Amino acid sequence: MVVTAWEKSGRFDLEAVEAATRTAMLEAGADILTTLLEYEAPAKRKIDCGCGSQAEYIELRPKQIVTLVGQARVMRPYYLCRGCHQGQIPIDKELDVEGTVFSPGVRRIMSLVGSQTSFDNARQQIKELAGLDVTTKAVERVSEATGADIIEHDEARIEQTMSIAVDQGSVPEVPIFYVEMDASGVPVASTEIDPNKPGKQGDRQKTREAKLGCVFTQTSVDEAGRPVRDEASTTYVGAIETSEQFGRRIYAEAIRRGLDGARKVVIIGDGAPWIWILARLHFPGAIEILDLFHAREHLWKLASKLFVCDEIGRKRWLNRFLKLLDNGRIPQLVAQLRAIAPSDDELRKAVNAEADYFERNAHRAQYPSFRRQNLFVGSGVIEAACKTVIGLRFKQSGMFWTVKGANSILALRCARLSNTFDDYWTARSLAA
């Protein structure tokens, strides 16, 4: 057909030839795969059943599956247990198509694209790039099922980490080991809203807090003496869950990444109390650093309240207080804040709140000391992660999530960005 069109038009349409060749090859591949999946009746007519009885071979049964080369059919032995009356098809487990019509390769693509963009956009991309016709709902179900399975594997690892000691001899030494934590709101369906947590304006909350953590290492500084994050050393974990549950999650990830071989452990956060509680619980003795940008932001916001119509006065006040902050002179900063005596009650409360904030975090704001140790003093890595891991996927227009669905996709995105996505599929293949 392509040759005929070429002869009539007098031009060679390379794209048409590519498409036709690809279609022909896929059809041939599907035929070959169907032939390979034609299992014969087994010589062993009985297999053990989980109920304690034995299941007997009944017949060969067909199943249509969607593969990377298109639709293929598998003929496999079907067994029936006379004791519990449950049917069994061991080949489905071996091929990793138990309970699904999609092959592992197709599910991998669906999960990968479904974790990156909306499920409908994912469906369109899969059609355009892989030539596979799948529904939007199928992409959603497969992506969330894969994420849920990753969560199950992670939970098993967390339980193991929390219950056994790590072999210290097997952990390589790490010069500086960082843990950063933050949180970001995920828009959820009305049925998922926590009625005990009002929104920022006092109205009904429309989001649930997803906690996110990252781990990375540092072994060098640049020519100017600034710390340099080790390339490809950053991994992520996250979930909508309690602080206690997240603490176990970030600790298990830190152990996996070599926490016990770290000469120096650094925790960086924005000042949220739950971060420092987890730091003391799971990383005792670590250096705690209050993110410098957030600390400065507190002063910027306070200055805007104190000097509403006085830009010159605001800049002069900020220069003085920012210098105290950058130089780590927190006792003087707190004393000068407490010396401010505005007549307005709300403004006085705001000043006192900021004084309490800096007093509470004084030991975490010793920036000159941290810089002398060539340490990061900002939480830019986790701040960026909140945007790339959570914001880009979960906060698109019109999106509202269930907690279960959000956690599944979040687990997928963390696995991808942590370069453990391939490891998960390899483990599935070996377990099949």
N, C-alpha and C positions, 0 to 999 in steps of 0.2 A: 504494500500500500504506500509506504514511504517512497519507494523507488518510482512508482507510477506518478505520484504527485511531483516528484523531482523532475521527471521527464516532461510533464505537462507545463510546469512553471519555469523550468530552466534554471532553477536555483536550488541550492542545497540548504534546507532548513535544519540546522544542527540541533536546535532545541527539540523539534519534532522527532528527529532521529533518536535523540537521547531518551525522550519520554517513551517512545515506542519500544526501544531496546530494553529499557528498565522494566516496562510492563511485561514484556516477553520473558525476561529473566526471572521476574518475580513469579510469574505463572509456572515456569519450569521448576523453580525452587519449591513452590507449594506442592507440585506433583511429586517431586523427589521426597519431600518431607512426609507426605501422606504415605508413600511407599515404605519409608523407613519406620513409620509408626504403625504398620500393620503387624501387630503382635499375633503370635500363634497361640493356640490352646496350650496351656501349661502341662508339662509332664506331671508336676506335683498338683494333685487334685484337691488338697486340703491345706489350709494355712491356719495358724493360731489366731484366735480372736481375743480381744481385750477382756471379754467376759469370762474367759477361762475355757470356753468350748473351742471348737474348730469350725471355720467357715469352709463350705464346699464350693468348688468351681461350678458355675452354672452355664455361662456362655461368654462369648465375645460381644462386647457392647461398644457402639460407636460414640464418639464425642467430637463435635466441631470446635476447634480452637482458633483464635486469631493469633497469628504469628507475624514475625517481621517480614515474611514473604507473602503474607495474605492468609486466607482461610485454608486450613488443613484439617484432615480428619485423622483421628487416632482410634484404632480398634484395640480394645484392651480387655483382659480377663476380668470377669465379674464374679465375686464370691458372695455367698449368703450363709450367715450363721443360723443354724437351726435352733440354737439356744436363745439368743437375744433378738433374732430376726432382723439383724442389721446387715445391710449390704456393704461390701468392701471392694475397693478398686485400688490395689497397691501401686499400680503404675502411675496413677494420678499424682500420688505423693512423690514418687521417684522423678516425675517430669516437672514437679512443682506447679501443677495446674489443678490441685485439689480445691474444689469450691469456687473455681473461676473458669471463664472461657478464654482468658488472655494468657499467653505464654509469658515466661519470666522476662524475656527480652522486651515484649510489648509493655508489660507492667513497669519495667524499669524506665522506659521512655515516657510513659504516661505520668509516672511519679516525678520524674525529673522536670518535665515541662509544667506539670501541675503545681509544682512548688515555686515556680518562677513567676507565673502570671495567672490571671483569672482562668477558671476552668474552661470557660467557653473559648477564650483566646488560645488556650492550650489545645483544645480540640481542633481548632483551625490550623494551628501550627503543625500538629501531628499529621493532619490530612495533607498539608502543603509539602512538608519536608519528608515524611515517611510514607505517604501514600496510603495511610490507614484510615478507614472510616470508623470512628468511635463517637459515642455520644458525650455530651457535656457531663451528664450525670455519671457515666462510666469513668471519666477522668477524675471526677470528684471522689467517687467511691474507691477507686484504685489508689489514688494519691493518699487519701486518709487512711486506708487500710495499711499501706506501706509505712506511713508515719506511725501508726499505732503499733505496728510490729517492731519498728525501731525503738519506740518507747518501752516496749516489753523487754527488748534486749538490754536497753539502758538500765531499766529498773533492776534486772538480774545482776548487772555489773555493779550497780550502786549497793545492793544488798551484800554482794560478795566483798566489796571494798570496805563496807562498814563492819564486817564480821571477822575479817582475817587480817593478819599483819603482813605488810609487804616485805619481801626479801630485800633487805637493804643492799646486799651485795650486787643485785641485778640492776640497780638504778644508777644511770650515769650522772656525773656531777654537772650541775647547772649553776653558772655564776649568779645571775639575778633572775628570779622567777616572779612574774607579775600575775595578779588576779584582780580583775576589775568587774564591778557589778553595777547594774542600773535597772530601771524599770520603765515600761512604756505602756500606755493604754491601748487596748485592742477593742474596737467597736463590736458589741455583741448583740444578739437578738434579745428582745424584751424579756423572754423567758429565762435568760441567763444573767440578768442584772441582779446584783446583790442589793437587796432593799435596805441593808444596814449601812451602806456607804453612799452618802449624798455626793452629787457632783460638785464641781469647783464653785459654781454659783449658788449652791444650796438646793438646786433642783435635782431631779432624779438622775442618778448616774447612768451613763450610756456606754461605759467601757468597763473592761476588767483588766486589772494590772498584770501584765506579763513581765516576769523577772528574767533578766538576761545577764549572762556572765561570760567573760572571756579569759583565756589563759594564754600568756605568751612569754617569751624569754628574751634576754638581752645579754650579749657577750662583748659588745664593743661600743665605742663612741665615734662620732664623726670628727673631722679636722678641727671643728670649733669646740670640741669637748661635749657636744650634746649627745644624749643617749640614742642608740639606734636599735630598733626592734629587729630581732632576728627574722630573716626572710622565711615566709611560710611557716612561722612558728605559732600562729594564732589559731586557737580552736574555740568553739562556742557551745554553750548550753543554754536552754531557756524553756520556760513553761509558765502557764497560768496556774500558780499553786501557792501554798503558804510559804512563809519565809523559812520555816523549819524544813519543809520538803526541799526547797531550793538549796538550802545550805548543804544538805546531803548530796545533791546533784553536783554543785560546783566543787565540793570537796572531792568527790569521786573522780571528777574530770581532772582536778589538780593532781591527784595520786596517779592517774593514768598517764599524765604528762610528765611525771618525774619530780613531784613535789619533794619527795624524801631525799632527792639528791641535790636540792637547792642550797647554795651557800647563804643566799639572802632572799627572803620572801617579802614582797611588797604588795599591799592592798591599797587600791585607789578607788575612791568613791566620792559622791557628790554631797555627802553629809547626812543622808537619810539614816535614821537610827538603826534600821534593820541590817544595813550593810555592816556596821561596826559590831553589832551583836554577833553576826555570823563570823566576822573576822576573829573575834575573841574566842568563839566556840571552836572553830575548825582550823584556824591559823594562829594559834597563840605564839607570841614572840615576833610576829611579822611587823614590819614597818608600815604604819598606817598613814596615808597621805590624803589630805582633803584636796580634791581637784581645784587647782588654782583659779580656773575660769569661773567655776561656780561660786567660789569665795569672793572673787571680784564682782560677780553679778549681784551678790547680796548688797555690796556697797553701792553699786550703780543704782539699784532700785531704791535704796534708802535715800540716796542723794536726790533722786527725782521727787521724793515726797517732802524732803526738807527744804528744797529750793525750787518750788514750782515755777516761779516767774523770774528767777535770778540765775541766768545761765553762767555768768562770770563767777558768782559765789559758789555755784554747784561745781564748776571745774576746779576752783581753788580748793574746795573742801575735799573733792575726790583725789586730787593730786597728793594731798597730805595723807589721807587715810590709805590710799593704794600703796604709797611708799612704805608705810608702817607694815602693811600686809606682806608686800614683796620681800621686805627685810626680816620677816618673821618676828616682828616686835608686837606680838599679840597682846601681852599684858597692857602695854601703853595704848594700843588700839581700843581695847575693852574699856580702859579707864576713861579715855576721851569720849567714847560713846556714852558712858554712864553719866558723864558731866553735862551732856546735852539735856536741857530741861524744857522741852516744848510745852506750851500751855494746852494744846489740844490733846485730849485723852487718847484718841486713836493713834496719833502720831507718837505719843509717849510710849504706848504699848509696842509700836513697831520698832522704836529705838531700843527698848529693853530686850525685845525678842532677838534683835541682831546682836546685841551685846552678849546675850546668853549663848547664841549660836557660836560666836567666835571664842568665847571662854570655854565652851564645851569641847571645841575642836582645836584648842591651842597647840597641843602636842602634835597634831596632824598638819599644822600649818608652819612648820619650821623649814621653810623653803630654802634658805641659804645652806642649811645642813644637808638637805636632800640633794641640792645641786652639787655640793662638794663631793657627794658620793656618786655623781653622774647618774642620778635616777630621774625617771620621768616624774613630773609633778602635775600632769594633766591626764584626764580620763578620755582623751580623744578617741581611743580605740573603741571603747564601749559606746561612746556617744555616736560614732559613725555606725556601729553595729545596730543600734536602736533604729537607725534610719534604713540601713540596707537589709537587715534581717527581718525587722518587724514592719517598719513604715511602708516600704515599697510594695509589700505583698498584702498586708492586712488592712491598710488604710486607704485603699482605692475607693473612689466614689461609689456609694450605694452598697458597700460591703458590710454585712453583719454576720458574726460568727457564733457558733456554739463553742463552748469551752473545749469540748472533746475534739471538734474539728480543727480549731485553732492550734491546739497542742500538737495534733498530728502533723499539720503542715509546718509548724515551728520546728518540730523534731526533724522533719525532712530538710528544711533550710539549714539548720545547724549542722546536720550531717554533711550536706553538700559543701558548705563553706569551711567545714573543718577537714575536708578531704577524707571523710570516712564513709561516704556513700558507696563507693566501689567495694570497700571492705565488707559492708553489710551484704551486698549481693553475692560476694564470694563466699561468705559464711553460709548464706542460704543454699548456694549451690552444693557446698560440701556436706550440708546437713540433709539434703534431699536423698 
